[in-house]
């Protein structure tokens, strides 16, 4: 029976609670991606400073890293469903604040500048740090062990589909509302030109988070994970860290992804590429002449590739030569970033980001499956919290690094430098993590 489940690419999708779980992540991710796209564009419109874009990532990363280990501790002690609902309410509060700030810009954004937006981003970092371990460790409670690899692949695929749709949808909502709403509503003299688009986008985010909460509420109650021994908080957190650092496969996979994302990402700088570098000609699709639409498509491009690759991996999981494939995928990601930096053609750049997303999805599925299979249930929250520190924070701190590098080196040289550093990290890890290099999923599934 287990072998049949492994070969059946759609086995886990027949589980109604898993379907609700991935729908919850889909709606939440869609909302977060719309919010991130519009926040980035809004900050850049107000400041015209690449460093201010990098500060968005740093503002979220600092509180995230501060609370993430405690979030893992809570995920291993408390009912994970309840914890997820509470943190989703936190996301809802943040989106609601952004909606209210933008609805009355004369009272907030004109008076305080970008500070209220950064404050909400800071709040989102806290919520994300508390929710991430609970969400990641909840999924194995919904499916049998024989379906972990299948569940990890479909979970990643649904997440990537939302990540595809979110940035593009955010850009389209912004652009369409900006053009249509002024003709339908009586404009207030105090409202700034970007108000209509951001109000519409943040309103959609609020609705999507409500839908995510609804999905979780229909999942049945699950017992707390469990280990209620007499260990102190410090001892429990230290145990999770020791588990990661004593295992070369897990530590190597996390380190490889962390440094690759830290150096290789150009997402934080996409508003500048969309506005100044990757312009289009007069005969191109009319909507492409709007910078927010170009930004939305560029932000969505990596997830287009990732979603397509997820469908491939569901049928052909990387069970053999897994470690060597992982190194090759991350190296290919770095090469895509270098080529993206020197491209001046919007369509070529879009295609390179699609390929980079496909390569990144392969590494995400491999890393996620390793963690689900090799970590005990009563330690999963803490270990996945460490995973979030390695991988999740590298996105935000990598955004800050990208902003600083762009300020010091220039836009294009900074992205080329990051891609080259990613290649260097792969070369170093190939030498210093031989167990990861020779690892095969087929031996642990």
C-alpha positions in Angstrom: 0.0 0.0 0.0 2.8 2.4 0.9 4.6 1.7 -2.4 1.4 2.5 -4.3 1.0 5.8 -2.4 4.5 6.7 -3.4 3.8 6.1 -7.0 0.5 7.9 -7.0 1.2 11.5 -7.8 -2.2 12.6 -6.6 -2.6 10.4 -3.5 -2.4 13.2 -0.9 -4.8 15.4 -2.8 -7.6 12.9 -1.9 -7.2 13.9 1.7 -9.8 16.6 2.5 -7.9 18.1 5.4 -4.7 18.4 3.3 -6.8 20.2 0.6 -8.0 22.7 3.2 -4.4 23.1 4.5 -3.0 23.9 1.0 -6.0 26.2 0.3 -5.2 28.1 3.5 -1.6 28.5 2.5 -2.7 29.5 -1.0 -5.0 32.3 0.1 -2.5 33.5 2.7 0.4 33.5 0.3 -1.6 35.2 -2.3 -2.4 38.0 0.1 1.1 38.3 1.4 2.5 38.5 -2.1 0.0 41.2 -3.1 0.9 43.1 0.0 4.6 42.8 -0.5 4.4 43.9 -4.1 2.3 47.0 -3.3 4.4 47.9 -0.2 7.5 47.8 -2.3 6.1 49.9 -5.0 4.5 52.3 -2.5 7.8 52.8 -0.6 9.7 53.3 -3.8 7.2 55.8 -5.1 7.5 57.8 -1.8 11.4 57.7 -1.6 12.9 56.8 -4.9 15.7 55.2 -2.9 16.9 51.6 -3.5 18.1 51.4 0.1 14.6 52.0 1.3 13.5 48.8 -0.5 16.2 46.9 1.2 15.1 48.3 4.6 11.7 46.6 4.0 13.4 43.2 4.2 15.5 44.2 7.3 12.5 45.6 9.1 10.7 42.3 8.7 13.7 40.1 9.3 14.8 41.5 12.7 11.5 40.7 14.6 11.1 37.5 12.7 14.5 36.2 13.8 13.9 37.4 17.4 10.8 35.3 17.9 11.2 32.4 15.5 12.8 30.0 17.9 10.1 30.7 20.5 7.6 30.1 17.7 9.1 26.7 17.2 8.9 26.0 20.9 5.2 26.9 21.0 4.5 24.7 17.9 6.0 21.7 19.8 3.9 22.3 22.9 0.6 23.8 21.9 -2.3 22.9 19.6 -0.9 23.9 16.2 -4.3 24.6 14.7 -5.2 27.2 17.4 -1.8 28.8 17.1 -2.2 29.1 13.3 -5.6 30.8 13.7 -4.2 33.3 16.2 -1.3 34.2 14.0 -3.6 34.5 11.0 -5.6 37.1 13.0 -2.3 38.9 13.4 -1.8 39.0 9.6 -5.4 40.3 9.3 -4.6 43.1 11.7 -1.6 44.1 9.7 -3.4 44.1 6.4 -6.3 46.1 7.9 -3.9 48.7 9.2 -2.3 49.2 5.8 -5.8 49.5 4.3 -6.7 52.2 6.9 -3.4 54.1 6.5 -3.8 54.3 2.8 -7.5 55.1 2.9 -6.7 58.3 4.8 -3.1 59.3 3.5 -3.5 62.9 4.6 -3.8 61.7 8.2 -1.1 59.1 8.2 1.3 58.9 5.3 1.6 62.6 4.6 2.2 63.3 8.3 4.5 60.4 9.2 5.9 59.4 5.8 6.9 55.8 5.4 7.1 55.1 9.1 3.5 53.6 9.5 4.2 51.2 6.6 7.5 50.0 8.1 5.7 49.6 11.4 3.2 47.2 9.9 6.1 45.3 8.2 7.7 45.0 11.6 4.5 43.6 13.0 4.2 41.2 10.1 7.7 39.9 10.9 6.6 39.0 14.5 3.5 37.3 13.2 5.5 35.4 10.6 8.0 34.2 13.2 5.2 32.8 15.4 3.2 31.2 12.5 5.9 29.7 10.3 6.9 26.7 12.6 3.3 26.0 13.4 2.2 26.0 9.7 5.2 23.9 8.6 4.9 21.3 11.4 1.1 21.0 11.1 1.1 19.4 7.6 2.7 16.1 8.8 -0.2 15.7 11.3 -2.6 15.7 8.3 -1.0 13.0 6.1 0.6 9.5 6.7 4.4 9.3 6.6 4.3 7.4 3.2 2.8 10.5 1.6 5.3 13.1 3.1 7.3 13.5 -0.1 4.1 13.8 -2.2 2.6 16.3 0.3 5.8 18.4 0.3 5.7 18.6 -3.5 2.0 19.6 -3.7 2.4 22.0 -0.8 5.2 23.7 -2.6 3.3 23.7 -5.9 0.2 25.3 -4.4 2.4 27.9 -2.6 4.2 28.7 -5.8 0.9 29.1 -7.8 -0.1 31.6 -5.2 3.3 33.3 -5.4 2.8 33.4 -9.2 -0.6 34.9 -9.0 0.0 37.3 -6.1 2.6 39.7 -7.5 0.9 39.8 -11.0 -2.5 40.2 -9.4 -1.2 42.9 -7.1 0.2 44.9 -10.0 -3.0 44.5 -12.0 -5.2 45.5 -9.1 -3.0 48.6 -8.5 -3.0 49.6 -12.2 -6.6 49.0 -12.9 -7.9 50.6 -9.7 -5.6 53.6 -10.3 -7.1 54.2 -13.7 -10.8 53.3 -13.1 -11.6 54.4 -9.6 -10.9 58.1 -10.2 -13.5 58.1 -12.9 -16.1 56.3 -10.7 -15.5 58.2 -7.5 -15.3 61.9 -6.7 -11.6 62.4 -6.0 -10.8 64.1 -2.7 -8.3 66.9 -2.9 -6.1 65.5 -0.2 -5.7 62.1 -1.8 -2.4 61.3 -3.4 -2.1 59.8 -6.9 -1.3 56.2 -5.7 -4.1 56.1 -3.2 -6.7 54.3 -5.3 -4.5 51.4 -6.3 -3.1 50.7 -2.9 -6.6 50.9 -1.2 -8.0 48.4 -3.6 -5.0 46.0 -3.3 -4.9 46.1 0.5 -8.7 45.5 0.6 -8.2 42.4 -1.4 -5.5 41.3 1.0 -7.9 41.6 3.9 -10.4 39.4 2.1 -7.9 36.7 1.3 -6.7 36.4 4.9 -10.3 36.0 6.0 -10.6 33.2 3.5 -7.4 31.5 4.9 -8.8 31.7 8.4 -12.0 30.0 7.2 -10.1 27.1 5.7 -8.2 26.4 9.0 -11.4 26.4 11.0 -12.8 23.5 8.9 -9.8 21.3 9.7 -10.4 18.9 12.5 -8.8 19.3 15.9 -5.4 17.7 16.3 -3.6 16.9 19.5 -0.6 19.0 20.7 2.6 17.6 19.5 3.8 16.9 22.7 6.8 16.4 24.8 5.7 18.0 28.1 8.8 17.1 30.1 10.6 19.3 32.7 13.1 20.9 30.3 13.4 24.6 30.5 12.7 26.8 27.5 16.5 27.3 27.0 17.1 23.5 27.1 14.3 22.8 24.6 15.6 25.5 22.1 19.1 24.2 22.5 18.0 20.7 21.7 16.5 21.8 18.5 19.7 23.6 17.5 21.8 20.6 18.4 19.7 18.3 16.3 20.3 20.5 13.2 24.0 21.2 13.8 24.9 17.6 14.4 23.4 16.4 11.1 25.6 17.3 8.1 22.8 16.6 5.6 20.3 18.9 7.3 22.8 21.5 8.1 24.3 21.4 4.6 20.9 21.7 2.9 19.9 24.7 5.1 23.3 26.4 4.7 23.3 26.0 0.9 19.9 27.5 0.5 20.5 30.3 3.0 23.7 31.6 1.3 22.2 31.1 -2.2 19.2 33.2 -1.3 21.2 35.8 0.6 23.5 36.5 -2.2 21.5 35.4 -5.3 18.2 37.2 -4.9 17.3 40.3 -6.9 13.7 40.5 -5.9 14.1 43.5 -3.6 15.5 45.5 -6.6 12.8 44.5 -9.1 11.0 47.8 -8.8 14.1 49.6 -10.1 14.5 47.0 -12.9 10.9 47.4 -13.8 11.0 51.2 -14.0 14.5 52.0 -15.3 16.1 48.9 -16.9 13.5 46.6 -18.5 11.3 49.1 -20.3 9.3 48.0 -23.4 8.7 49.4 -26.8 5.7 51.3 -28.1 4.3 48.3 -29.9 4.3 46.0 -26.9 1.2 45.0 -25.0 -0.4 48.1 -23.7 -0.5 47.1 -20.0 3.3 46.5 -20.1 3.8 50.2 -20.3 2.6 50.5 -16.7 5.6 50.0 -14.3 3.4 48.3 -11.7 2.3 45.6 -14.2 5.9 45.0 -15.2 6.9 44.7 -11.6 4.1 42.3 -10.8 5.0 40.1 -13.8 8.7 40.1 -12.8 7.9 39.2 -9.2 5.6 36.4 -10.4 8.1 34.9 -12.9 10.1 32.8 -10.5 7.0 31.3 -9.2 5.7 30.5 -12.7 8.8 28.3 -13.1 8.4 26.9 -9.6 4.8 25.9 -10.1 5.5 24.2 -13.4 8.4 22.3 -11.8 6.2 21.3 -8.9 4.0 19.4 -11.3 7.0 17.6 -12.8 8.4 16.7 -9.3 5.0 15.3 -8.3 5.4 12.7 -11.0 9.2 12.4 -10.9 10.5 13.1 -7.4 14.3 13.4 -7.1 14.8 10.2 -5.2 18.2 9.3 -6.6 21.4 11.4 -6.8 19.5 13.9 -4.7 22.4 15.8 -3.2 24.3 16.2 -6.5 21.1 17.5 -8.2 20.6 19.9 -5.3 24.1 21.4 -5.9 23.4 21.7 -9.7 20.1 23.4 -9.1 21.5 26.1 -6.8 24.4 26.7 -9.2 22.0 27.1 -12.0 20.0 29.6 -9.9 23.2 31.7 -9.4 23.9 31.7 -13.2 20.4 32.9 -13.9 20.9 35.8 -11.6 24.0 36.9 -13.4 22.3 36.7 -16.8 19.3 38.6 -15.5 21.5 41.4 -14.3 23.0 42.0 -17.8 19.8 41.5 -19.7 18.1 44.6 -21.2 15.1 42.7 -22.7 12.0 42.4 -20.6 11.0 39.0 -22.1 14.5 37.5 -21.8 14.6 38.7 -18.2 11.2 37.3 -17.5 12.3 33.9 -18.9 15.5 33.9 -16.8 13.4 34.5 -13.7 11.1 31.6 -14.7 14.1 29.3 -15.0 15.5 30.5 -11.7 12.2 29.7 -10.0 12.1 26.2 -11.4 15.6 25.5 -10.1 14.8 27.0 -6.8 11.6 24.9 -6.5 13.7 21.7 -6.9 15.9 22.7 -4.0 12.9 23.7 -1.9 11.2 20.3 -2.4 14.4 18.4 -1.6 15.0 20.4 1.5 11.4 20.2 2.7 11.2 16.5 2.2 14.5 15.9 4.1 13.2 17.8 7.0 9.8 16.1 7.1 11.4 12.6 6.9 14.4 13.0 9.2 13.0 15.1 12.1 11.0 13.5 15.0 7.4 14.7 15.5 8.0 16.3 19.0 11.0 18.3 17.7 9.6 19.3 14.3 8.5 22.8 15.3 11.9 23.7 16.7 13.8 22.3 13.8 11.6 24.0 11.3 12.1 27.2 13.2 15.8 26.8 12.7 15.1 26.1 9.1 13.1 29.4 8.9 16.1 31.3 10.4 18.4 29.8 7.8 16.1 30.2 4.8 13.3 32.6 5.7 15.4 35.4 7.2 17.9 35.1 4.3 15.2 36.5 2.0 14.8 39.7 4.1 18.4 40.1 5.1 19.3 39.3 1.5 17.0 42.1 0.4 18.9 44.5 2.7 22.2 43.2 1.3 20.9 43.8 -2.2 19.9 47.4 -1.3 23.2 48.2 0.3 25.2 46.6 -2.6 23.1 48.5 -5.2 23.9 51.7 -3.3 27.6 51.0 -3.1 28.3 49.1 -6.4 25.5 50.1 -8.7 22.4 48.2 -9.6 23.7 45.7 -12.2 27.1 45.1 -10.7 25.5 44.3 -7.3 23.3 41.5 -8.9 26.2 40.1 -10.9 28.2 40.0 -7.6 25.4 38.2 -5.8 25.1 35.5 -8.5 28.9 35.0 -8.5 28.9 34.6 -4.8 26.1 31.9 -5.1 28.3 29.9 -7.4 31.2 30.3 -4.9 29.0 29.0 -2.1 28.0 25.9 -4.2 31.7 25.2 -4.9 32.5 25.4 -1.2 29.6 23.3 0.0 30.5 20.6 -2.5 33.8 20.2 -0.7 32.8 20.7 2.9 29.4 18.8 2.9 30.2 15.4 1.3 27.3 13.6 3.0 24.9 16.0 1.5 26.6 15.7 -1.9 26.1 11.9 -1.8 22.7 11.9 -0.2 19.7 10.1 -1.8 16.1 10.4 -0.7 15.3 6.9 -1.8 17.3 5.6 1.2 15.2 7.4 3.8 11.7 7.2 2.2 
